[in-house]
Amino acid sequence: MGIEEKQDDSRWFTERADEAGMGLQLRIRGKLHEEQSDFQFLEIYETESFGHLMVIDGFVMLTERDNFVYHEMMTHPVLFTHARPRQVAIIGGGDCGSLREVLRHDTVDSVTQVDIDERVTRLSEQYFPELCESNNDPRARLLFDDGIEWMRQAPDASLDVIIVDSTDPVGPGEGLFNRAFYTQCYRALADGGILIQQSESPLLHLDLIQSMREAMSNGGFDQLHTLQFPQPTYPSGWWSATMARKGDQGLEQFRRGDAAKRRFPTRYYSAEVHAGALAMPPFFCQAMAR
Amino acid sequence: MGIEEKQDDSRWFTERADEAGMGLQLRIRGKLHEEQSDFQFLEIYETESFGHLMVIDGFVMLTERDNFVYHEMMTHPVLFTHARPRQVAIIGGGDCGSLREVLRHDTVDSVTQVDIDERVTRLSEQYFPELCESNNDPRARLLFDDGIEWMRQAPDASLDVIIVDSTDPVGPGEGLFNRAFYTQCYRALADGGILIQQSESPLLHLDLIQSMREAMSNGGFDQLHTLQFPQPTYPSGWWSATMARKGDQGLEQFRRGDAAKRRFPTRYYSAEVHAGALAMPPFFCQAMAR
């Protein structure tokens, strides 16, 4: 503890959010793998207390211990908000954790996952096998391709739910946070369809969330709602996802009865947690109303 | 980014939760003050992005930027759960941030704050003056004394709400997490009275929360409810507080109308956020039911 010169030199992985003036450390037993894929630099560590850790271009993507919060909150709220989600697309999501959660919903007929980097999925199969346990579900189709281009070619009104489970808006993820992409998503969604996208930290990234929401509106979306959840290994430990809907139905109502009676296991998600996550704090609502 | 040897040597404050295998870093402009008080080692830093930072015995106590979440959630939920809170005690809380929030409630006739270390309050007056802006309220009484002993001498049924805003259960805070202390709190509360205490991270400290709840029950408390909120500069960024009630009324119902119509500013708290914070995730509920 204290400033750096006082510390021991044990091995810690550090991710610094320099612009936020904060950093996260995880104690490491060793590095299990590293490679430069065609798109990004991928690392796998074994941590002391968080199990396996995947790092992309220096940023924590997921750990075994806490990814359940993120994956459950990127999937179950949007799927229980849609009246009957059948056709689902996941853009990004190469670790397959969101895919697994989507496939727990028996309304879902088909999920197409489009991640540009096949190596993320191959490493996840090796180091996070529990996230990949549904990859062979006959309803799942895994494509390794450019999600932006895939969305451009998706037929009109062919999707019920789009989950954008991407890296931050730098590098390969950049084109997933702008009006051009959202316009295509809007077109590809059927009426009542919903997009959900991870939208960074409510504390650190208010400007990003605001401009993302603006781009969603400009892309045609009629309803927006941001929800919050903890994510201990992302900067600030506090994360958000933003839902955007094609059509006039709001995003506060969901199939609460179905959520309460769900027949699959969850560790973070419940109907009550879903309702709670929709309650954004006053400082956030004020910033979004600016 | 990457493991430690790759990093630059800029000045960062680091708090390592060694047992949790995780650490938090804040970029520092400089150290403004340090002293060994009669009880603990106190440091004040100026950070790059979180304003002033107070550190006690190496642990982050608060920063200017994110203390609002903690202080609002340690006070408004419990005060809006009680039917008519008049007599309030704060044990610990020397930075006076909880005191300020309590005094926003016009039902409150008197607040006695008992922190063992006067130096915490003096440093807060100097470096966190906004938290101390209500210290001269005629309803407030600041004592610098042993909170455990003070509670032992408190008259029976003399308090409506007790807020235990303490350091972690090591050092001076240790005696605030056991049955003997809770027995005295129970005795000092009037019927329907509520204790709230910070109860660490739902991710990292499940065992602590469980044993704390058990000690509260053994101390006589009839109803328990833990609530959750983000706290970016505490380990894991995810924190909790546990309410314990003397009497049969539950802790899920609160004066929602009064909370919604509150005439004071809040940044994190709202009636909806309060309801949401009560929804604990399934993994937590299962662990508590063990």
Contacts between the chains, C-beta under 8 A, distances in Angstrom:
chain1	res1	chain2	res2	distance
A	1	B	14	6.5
A	1	B	15	5.5
A	1	B	16	6.1
A	1	B	55	8.0
A	1	B	58	3.4
A	1	B	59	7.5
A	2	B	13	7.1
A	2	B	14	7.1
A	2	B	58	6.5
A	3	B	11	5.5
A	3	B	12	6.6
A	3	B	13	5.5
A	3	B	14	7.1
A	3	B	28	6.3
A	3	B	31	7.8
A	4	B	9	6.9
A	4	B	11	6.7
A	4	B	12	5.5
A	4	B	14	6.3
A	7	B	14	6.2
A	7	B	16	7.6
A	9	B	4	6.9
A	11	B	3	5.5
A	11	B	4	6.7
A	12	B	3	6.6
A	12	B	4	5.5
A	12	B	16	7.9
A	12	B	23	6.4
A	13	B	2	7.2
A	13	B	3	5.5
A	14	B	1	6.6
A	14	B	2	7.1
A	14	B	3	7.1
A	14	B	4	6.3
A	14	B	7	6.2
A	14	B	23	8.0
A	14	B	25	7.0
A	15	B	1	5.5
A	16	B	1	6.2
A	16	B	7	7.6
A	16	B	12	7.9
A	16	B	25	6.8
A	18	B	27	7.7
A	20	B	49	5.7
A	21	B	26	6.3
A	21	B	27	3.9
A	21	B	47	6.1
A	21	B	48	3.6
A	21	B	49	3.1
A	21	B	50	6.6
A	22	B	24	7.2
A	22	B	25	6.3
A	22	B	26	5.6
A	22	B	27	7.1
A	22	B	49	6.8
A	22	B	50	7.2
A	22	B	232	7.6
A	22	B	233	7.9
A	23	B	12	6.4
A	23	B	14	8.0
A	23	B	24	7.3
A	23	B	25	3.3
A	23	B	26	7.7
A	23	B	27	7.7
A	24	B	22	7.2
A	24	B	23	7.3
A	24	B	24	6.7
A	24	B	25	7.3
A	25	B	14	7.1
A	25	B	16	6.9
A	25	B	22	6.3
A	25	B	23	3.3
A	25	B	24	7.3
A	25	B	25	6.5
A	26	B	21	6.3
A	26	B	22	5.6
A	26	B	23	7.7
A	27	B	18	7.7
A	27	B	21	3.9
A	27	B	22	7.1
A	27	B	23	7.7
A	28	B	3	6.3
A	31	B	3	7.7
A	47	B	21	6.1
A	48	B	21	3.6
A	49	B	20	5.7
A	49	B	21	3.2
A	49	B	22	6.8
A	50	B	21	6.6
A	50	B	22	7.3
A	55	B	1	8.0
A	58	B	1	3.3
A	58	B	2	6.4
A	59	B	1	7.4
A	65	B	203	7.7
A	66	B	203	6.5
A	68	B	283	7.8
A	69	B	281	7.9
A	201	B	232	7.9
A	202	B	230	7.8
A	203	B	65	7.7
A	203	B	66	6.5
A	203	B	230	7.4
A	203	B	232	5.5
A	228	B	230	7.5
A	230	B	202	7.8
A	230	B	203	7.4
A	230	B	228	7.4
A	230	B	230	6.0
A	230	B	236	7.5
A	230	B	237	6.4
A	230	B	238	3.8
A	231	B	237	7.7
A	232	B	22	7.6
A	232	B	201	7.9
A	232	B	203	5.5
A	232	B	236	4.0
A	232	B	237	5.5
A	232	B	238	5.8
A	233	B	22	7.9
A	236	B	230	7.5
A	236	B	232	4.0
A	236	B	237	5.7
A	237	B	230	6.4
A	237	B	231	7.7
A	237	B	232	5.5
A	237	B	236	5.7
A	237	B	237	1.4
A	237	B	238	5.6
A	238	B	230	3.8
A	238	B	232	5.7
A	238	B	237	5.6
A	238	B	238	7.7
A	266	B	282	5.8
A	267	B	281	6.6
A	267	B	282	5.9
A	267	B	283	4.1
A	268	B	281	4.3
A	268	B	282	7.2
A	268	B	283	6.8
A	269	B	281	7.4
A	269	B	282	7.6
A	270	B	279	6.9
A	270	B	281	6.6
A	270	B	282	5.5
A	272	B	278	7.9
A	272	B	279	3.7
A	273	B	279	4.8
A	273	B	280	7.8
A	273	B	281	5.5
A	275	B	275	7.6
A	275	B	276	6.8
A	275	B	279	6.8
A	276	B	275	6.8
A	276	B	276	2.9
A	276	B	277	6.8
A	276	B	278	7.4
A	276	B	279	4.0
A	277	B	276	6.8
A	278	B	272	7.9
A	278	B	276	7.4
A	279	B	270	6.9
A	279	B	272	3.7
A	279	B	273	4.8
A	279	B	275	6.8
A	279	B	276	3.9
A	280	B	273	7.8
A	281	B	69	7.9
A	281	B	267	6.6
A	281	B	268	4.3
A	281	B	269	7.3
A	281	B	270	6.6
A	281	B	273	5.5
A	282	B	266	5.8
A	282	B	267	5.9
A	282	B	268	7.2
A	282	B	269	7.5
A	282	B	270	5.5
A	283	B	68	7.8
A	283	B	267	4.1
A	283	B	268	6.7
